[in-house]
Amino acid sequence: MTLVIQVNAAGDRMGYPFSAYSTCLAGLLGTLLLFTGCVPLPDDEATWVLKDLGAGTGPSRLKEQTPVPARSPIGYQVQGRGHQGDLYLPGEPPLAGIVLVPGAAVHGRNDPRLVAVATTLARSRFLVLVPDIPNLRALKVQAKDSQYVADAFSHLVSRTELPDQGRAGIGAFSYAVGPAVLAALDPGIRERVDFLLGVGGYHDLQQVVTFFTTGYFRKDGQWQYLEPNRYGKWVFVSGNTDRLADPVDRSAFRRMADRMVEDPQAAIDDLIDQLTPEGQSLLDLLQNRDPARSPALLARLPSGIRAELDALNLATRDLSLLKAHLILVHGTDDQIIPYTESLALAAAVPPGQSELILIDGLAHVDTQPFRLDRRAMWRAIGILLEQRDVPAAGVPGRR
């Protein structure tokens, strides 16, 4: 069973069992903090962190109480593989470490929203490493990106700034949760990853594709409908265009994606006429609105796209091997990845190994400010801080 956390009016945790049926954070919290007066929060560290995220570069209680962290670009090698990244060193001795995986964004580790989150975590005495992952800067997510995450984690825990008994984890958002989980399953680091924070992540990619093409997802075995954000569909196309064999198909889908991301109502008939049968199989999936047809359409996709989907699909992995404690946060209004995916991911690990916080008014990268549950977000931050503070003595793999 999985502990699903809701928050009542007093801010207390309420857990109940759920059977197995699933770098926007700073922007989300910035909107959230516009409404700080709606629901009072305790005067504690989690509230300070929440308000600091919302304050951006402006004043906050956390800034008043803590030294400015130092952000430094670094290069590092793991088993001959060279990498670049940014290290955020707290102004006080760190208590724990975290690899913060950039989302699919062209600015990568330099995205101002990501920098704000990493800086706030460093103020909270996390040693933060943000790796540079070229695919994510190219708006692609691939299973092989998990090696970048695993290597970043290996380097993080080798650093002398991290205390000998300090805990260490990984944080990721949206589709980057997949490579983060795959990294945490890597036998080379699996015993050392203490916690994994996933915001808006997924479990079964086939179900996610069904959702962003048709708007349907399953809850308790029944189809539910939520209008999907079409942007997610065309980002999926952008990430898979290179796996089409014919250059005519590749060119047509690149131009389709450019048009549709800019204007969802854009005409693409001139591009559709150019497609080969392989390209048509991808278009058939994208234009499908019947969830019952999705499995057959997915099976018809080009082999390269199917292989990558399979490699990234956490539903096919033995997640009982995962040692990290999962902290999963998902909006009930998510229009890109439905919250049932985090329910399924939480249920796929051994009992007691996950905590899931569902947040009303959190729609992946968008918010519904008057519905947004600040207290649930406060609780999620509190759980992360608890992981920072849990004693790690006696755990294999510690220096």
N, C-alpha and C positions, 0 to 999 in steps of 0.2 A: 504494500500500500504506500501511497505517496501523501505527504503532508501538504495540503493546499492551504495557504494562509489567506484569510480575509481579515479585514480590520474593522472593528466596530467603532461606534461613535467615541469611545474613550481611548481608542488606539490600541486596545489589547489584541493579541493574536488569538485567532480561533482556528483550530485545526480539525479537519475531518478527512476520513479516508476517501480516496478516489481510485476506482479500479481502472485498469489500463484500456481505455478506448482510444495530447500534446504538447553614424557618428553624429546619430541624431540626439543623443541624450542631453547634451548641453542645451540645444535648442528647445527641446521638450521642457526641460526644467526651467529655462528662462521664461517661457510662457506660463508655466505653472506658478512661478514666483510672483507673477503679476497679481495673483489672487491670494497672497499670504494671509490676508486678514479674514478669509472666509472660515477657516477651521484652525483653531489654535493648536500648536504643536509644543511638546515638552522642550524646555531649555536644556538640550543635551547635544552631544557631539553629532548625532545623526541629523538633527535639525540644522546645526551649524554647516554641515557638509551640504545639505540640500539647499540652504540659502546662499552658500558660496557659489554653488553651480549656477544658481539663478542670477547672481549678481554679476557674473562675468568678471571684467576687470575692475568693477566698482567695489566699494567698501563692503565688508561683511565681518561678522563676529569671528569667523575662522581666520580671516586675514589679520585681525587685531591680535589674535592669540598665538599665531604661529609665524616662524621666520619664512622668508620667501624661498621656495625650492630653487635648486639650480638645474636648468635644462641644458644638456650637453649632447652634441652629436657624437656618436661613437662608431667604431668599426670593430668587429669581432669575428673570430673563426671558431667553428665547431667541426671537428673531424675533417679539416681541410676545406670546408665550405665557408666562404667569406660573406659577411653580411654587414649592413648598415642599419642604424637605428638612432633613437634618441633616448637618453637616460635622464630621468627626473629624480634628483637626489633631494630628499627632505632636508630642511634646515636643522632638524633634530635627528638623532639616531633612528633609522627606520626600524619598525617593528615587524614588517612583513614585506613581501615583494609581489608584484603582479605584472604579467605581460599583458599589455593592452593592445588588442589586434585592431588595426585600422579597418574601417568599413570600406566598401567599394566607392571610393571617391578619388577624383583626379589629384587632389593635393596630398593624399595619403597621410603620412605622419605629421604633415604641416597644416592639416585642416584646422582652422581656428577652434572649431567645436571640440575636436579631439584633444587639442592642446589644453583647452580649458578643463576638460575632465581629468586629464593626466596630472595637471597642476594641482587641482583640488585633491586628488588622491595622494599626491606627494605631500601636500599640507597635512593630510591625515596620517602621515608617517608610513606610507607605502613607498618602497623603492619601485619605481615604475620604469619598465622598458617597453618602448613602442618600436617594433621592428618595421623596416621598410619592406613592403611586399609588392613587387612590380605589378603582378597581375591585378591586385586590388586597385592600384592606381590606373590601370587600364580598364576598370569597371568589369573585371572578370573574377570569378571565384572558381578555383580548381582544387581538386583533392591534393595535388602535390604542394599546395600552399601550406599544408599542415607541417611540412618539413621546416619552413621558415618559422612557424610558431614553436615547434619543438626545439629548434636550435636556439631561438631567443630565450626560451625557458631554461635550457641547459646553461646558457651564459649567465642569465640572471642569478641562478642559485649558486653559481661559482664565484660570484663577486664578493669581495671581502666586506663590502658595506652591509650586506645582509647578515644579521646575527646568526650564530651557529644554530640556534633552535627556532629561527624565524620561519614562519609559514610562507608558502608561495603558491600563487594560483595564476589563472588565465581569465581574461575578460574579453568578450566579443559581442558583436551586435549583428542582428539579422542573419543573412546568409553566411557571414563569417563564423557563426557559431558552429557550422559544420566542420571546417578545418580545425577549429579550436578543440572540438571533441575528438577528432581523429588524432590530433597531437597528444591530447591527454591519454589516449589509448596506446600510444607508442611505448613499447616495452622499455625503451631507454630512459623514459622520464616518468612512466606511469605511477610508480610508487612514491614519487616525490611531489606530484601535483596534489596539493591539499584541497583546493577549491576551484570551481569553474563558474564564472558569472556569465549567463547568457541572456541577452535582452532581445525579445522578438525573434527567437530562433526557430528551428524546425527539427522534425524527426523523420518524416517520410516525404522525400522530394516528389514522388509521384502524386501524392495528395496535394502538395503545394502547387504543382503545375496544374492539376485539375482545378484548384481554387482560382488561380489567377487567370485561367482561361474561361472558366464557366461561372465563377462566383459561388460555387457550391462546396461545402465541406461537411464532414460527418461529425456529429456529436451524439454519443450514446447510440450509435448505429443508424441514426436518422440523418437525412440530408438537411442541411441548413443553408440559407442563402444570405450573402452579404455582398453588396456591390464591390467588386475588387478595384483596386487602383491599377489602371491600365499601364502605368509607368513601369511597374514591376515586370509585366509581360515583355515589354520591349527592351528592358535591360537584360532579360534572359536571352532575347534574340541577339543582342550585341555581344554577349559573352560566348555565344555558340556559333556565330557566323563563320569563324575560321575552320570549323569542323565540317563544313559543307564541301564536297569534293569539287564541284563545278565553280569556276570563277564567276560565271554569270549569276549563279545563285548567291554567291557571297556578296557580289556588288549590289544585287537587288535588295537583299535583306539589310545590308548596311544602310542603304538609302531609305528603305522603309522605316527602320528604327529611328534614323535621324528625323524623319518627317513626323512620325507618330509620337515620339517623345516631345517634340516641339508643339505639335497640334494633334490631339487624339482623333480629330475629325478629318485629318488630311486625306486627300485622294491618293490611292496607291495602285489603281487599276493598271496603269501603264507598266508598273513593275511586276505585277502578278503575271501579266502576259508573257514575261520573259522566262519564267521558272521552268526548270527541268522537273521530271517526276520526283526526284529526291527533294528538291526545294518545295514542291507542292505538298509533300508529306508533312513538312514543318508548318506550312501555311494552314493545312487542314486542321492541325492541332490548335494553332493560334485562333482560328475562327470558330472552333467548336464551342457550343454552349450547352451540350448535353453531357453531364458527368458520367453517365453510363457508357459513353463512347470513348472516354479518355484512355482506358487501358489499351484498347486496340490501336488507337492513334499513337500512343506512346511507343508501342511495339513496332510501329512502322517508321519511326524516326531513323535518320541515318545512324549507322553503327557508332560513329565517333561521338555523337551527342548522347546516345544511349549509354555508352561506356562511361562517359564522364558523370552522367546522372547517377549511374550505379555506384561509381567510386565515391561520390559525395553523399549517398543516401545512408543516413544513420540507421534507418529501419532494418537494414540488412546486416548490421554489425552486432556483435555480442557485447552489449553495453554492461553486462554483469562483470566484465573485466575492468570497468572504469573504477578507479580508486578515489577520484576527486569527489568532494561534496558539491552537488549541483545547487546553484542559486539561480532560479529561472524567473524572469520578469516578462510579462506579456500583457499587452493591452487587449481588452475584450472587444475593442473596435478596430483591431488591426485589419487593414484592407489589402495588405501585401502577403502576410503569412498569418493564417488564422490562429487564434490562441489555443485551439485544440492541439496544435503541433507541440506546444510546450507541455500540455497535459500528457501527451503520449511520450515525450522525451523524459519527463519526470517519472512516469510509470515504468519506463524501460530499464531503470537502474534498480539495484537491490533496495528493499524496504529501509526507510529511514535515511537514505542517502541524498535526498533532494528536498528542496523547499521551493514552492512555486507561489509567486505573488501575482495575482491577476488584478489589473488596474483598469477601472472604468475611465473612459475618456482619453485613453492612450491609443492612438491609431497609427502605430508604427512610427512614421515620421511626422505625423500631424497630431494636433491635440484639439479636443473640444473643451476649451478652458472652463466653462461653467459646470462641466461634468467631471473634470479631472480630479482623481482621488489623491490628494497630496499626502494623506496619512498612509496610504499604501506605499507610496514612493519612499516616504520616511522610514517605513518598516523595512523595505528592501535594503536601504542604505544601512540600517541598523544590523541586519543579518550579515552584510559584508564586513562591517566593523567587528562583529563577533568572531568571524573567521580570522580576522587579523590578530585577535587577542587570545585565541585558543592555544594553550601550551602544546608545543610540538615535540617535547622530549621523548626519546625512545623510538621515534619513527625511523625505519630503515632509510638509509640514503642521506641522512644529515651529516654535515661535515663534523 
